[in-house]
Amino acid sequence: MKRLLLVVGCWLLVIGLVGCAALQQMTQPTAQVDNTAGAAALPPYSGPKARIAVADFDVKAARATYEIGSGLREMLVTALINSNRFSVLERQALSAVMQEQELSASGAAQPGSGPQRGNIKTADLIITAAVTEFEPQASGGRAGIGGGGGVGSGVLGALIGGALNKAHMALDLRIVDASTSEVLTATRVQGQASDISGGIMAGFLGSWGMGAGLSAYANTPMEKAIRVCIIEAVRYISQTIPANFYKY
């Protein structure tokens, strides 16, 4: 009897170790681009910058909204600026900028004060993006080997339990030459993350804020998928823009 219990105990231990390894792999956030240009980590940078503008995101995913697209654009702009590789020109506030310039030149403003006309900078490159996939809960179920029945949903499910949720998003990126309108390069960037209810991997990628319209996904697998996708987008843009555009 004791020998039987020892055999059963060893068997359960082996299954638990295998299941934990499989679970760790499933919950690890992943990112992917359609080529290897964005695979390497960005090193510190202090050289010349490329002058770019980021267009409004085109939202094509069924579960995404205009507000989500706007929030993703905000996050990409912030990440591009923080990479220290780009001079990002804001176009969403251009009408307000020009209004201030016109007011300064109208004679109604205090003489010699305010912005002057003729100094607005132009971008050499335009970054466009389409939100093609946005799945806050791409799949779910009881955690276990293979995510399904048998041992995974029985013995192992009882050992490690909890709901396993996957989140996924994808962006189609294009880098456009503003002088010629030629698409210089394009790719599809994806981010995916899984999490066990209860906060495993909470705080992944630090406290970098979420864009407008995305607060509902804070502290969820979708937040991780979004952050990974944005970071991979910055890597791709940084490493595929031709060197001659880095001149400012």
N, C-alpha and C positions, 0 to 999 in steps of 0.2 A: 504493500500500500504506500509506504513512504517513497519507494522507488518510483511508483506511478506519479505521485504528487510532484516529485523532483523533476521528472520528465515533462509533465504539463507546465510546471513553473518555468523551466528553461525555454519551452516552446513559446510561451506567452512573452517572455523577455525578448526573444529574437524578433518576434512579430512587432513588438512595441518599438524596438530600435529601428527596424526597417521602415515602419510607418512614420516615425518621427523624421527620418531622413527624407522620406518622400514628401511629407507635409512641409518641411523646411524649404524644399525645392519649389513646391507649389506656391508658397507665400512670398517668395523672393520677387520683388518688383523687377520687371524686365523692360528693356527698350530695344527697338529695332529700326533700322533704316534699310532702304532697298539696295544700298551699296555700303561699302565699309568706310566711307568718308567721315562719318560722324562717330565712329566706334571708339576712338582714342580720347582720353581725358584732355581737357584744355589746360595747357601750362600757363603760368603767370605771363602777363603781356604788358609792355609799356611803350610800344612802338607807334608808328603812324596808324591812323584810323581810316576806315572806309565810311563814306557819307551815305546813309541809307534812309529810307522811309518805309514804314510798315502800313500796308493798305488794310482796310476793314476786312475781317475774316468773312468768307463766304460759308454759310452754314448749310450743309447738305444732309447731315445725319438726322434721322427721324426723331431722336430723343434730345436733340440740342435745340436751343433757342437763340434768338438774336442776342439776348443778354449774355448767354454762355459764350458765344463767339466774341463779344466785346470784352468779356473778362479774360478769355484766353489771349486776345491781342494785347491787353494791358500787361499780362504776365510775360509775354514774349518781348515786348518793348523793354520792360524792366530788366529782364535777363540779358538782353542784348547790350544795354547800357552798362550793366554791372560786369560784363565780360571785359570791358575796357578796350574793345576792339572796334567800336563803332561810334560815329557821331550820328545819333538818331534824330531826324527832323520830324517834329510833330505837325501833322497835317489836320488832325481833328479840331485843333484850336486855331487854325489859320484865319478864319473869319474874324475871330476876336482880336487876333494880333493886328490884322489889317485895319480893323475899326479903331484901335488905339493909334495907329500910325496916321490915319486920316484925321482923327481928332487933334493930334499934335500939329498937323500941317494946316489945320483949318483956320487958325487964328483965334479960336475960342479957348485954347489951352494957354497956360503960362508960357511966355516966350522962352525958347531955349530948353524947355523941358520935354520929356517924353521920347518915345522911339522915333527914329527917322525913317522915311521911306527909302527904298533902294538897297536895303541891307539884308533882305530875306535870302537865306541860303537855299540852294536847290540840291536835291539828292541825285547821286549818280546811279543808284540802284533802288529798285522797289521790291520789297518782300511781300509776296502774296501768299495766302494760305486758305485752304478750304477744310472745314471740319467734316470729314467724311464718315467717321465712326465715333459714336459717343454712347457707351454702354456702361452705366453706373453699376449694373449687376448683370454682367454677361452670363454668369452661371452661378449656381449655388447648390447646396446639399450638405449632407453630413460629411464631416471630414473623415477620410479613410484612404486606404490603398486604392488607387485608381478612381477615387471619388464615388464608388458604387457599392454593390452588394457583396455577399460572401463574407470573408473575414473582416474586410474593411468596414462594413456597416454593422458587424456584430461585435466580436471581442475587441478589435482595435478601436471601433467607434466608441465603445464604452470607455476605453482607456484615454483617448485624446479628445473625443466629443467636440461639439460646437459646430456652428454653422460656418461653412467655407464660402465666401463670396469673392467673385472675380469681377474686376472692373477693367475696361478697355477703352482706349480712344486712339484715333489716328488723324493726322494732318497731312494733306497734300501741299507741299511747299514748292514755290517757284521763285527764282531770283531773276528779275527782269532788268535789263539795261535800259535806263530811263532815256538815253539818247536815241536809241534805235527801236525800242520796244521788243527787242529780241529776248527770248527766254534763254538765259545762259545755262541754267541747270535746274533740275527738278527732282524731287524724291517724295517718298511717302515715309513719314515718321510715325512710329507707333509706341504707345506706352501701355503696359499691363501690370496689374498688381492684384494680389490676393491677400486676404486677412481673415483671421479667426475672430469672431465676436468676442470682445473682452479686451481689445487694445494691443494685441501683439504687433510690434514694430511701430507703435505710436511715435510720432515725432520724426519719422523718416524724412530726410532732406532738410531738417531744421525748421525754423519758424518763418521762413519766407512766405509772405502773405499771399492769399488767394485773390484773384481778380474779382471784379464786380460780377454778380450773378452766379458765383461759384461757392458761396459760403455754405450752402446746404450740403456740400460734399466734404467739408472740413472733417478731419479725423476719420476718414473712410478710405477704403481701397481706391476709390475714384480720385481722391486727392493725390495719392501716390502715383497713380497712372498719369494724371495731368502733369505733375511736377517732372516725372521722368521724361515724358514726351516733350515738354518745353525745353528741358536741358539738352536733350538730344537734338532738338531743332536748332538751338544755338550752336552746338558743336558742328552740325552739318553746314550751317550758313557760314560759320567762321572758316571752315576748312575747304570750302568750295568756291568762295569768291576769288576771282583772279587777283594775283598779287599786285597788279598795277592799279587796282582801286584803293589800295591802302596808301594814301598820300596826304592825309591831313593831320 
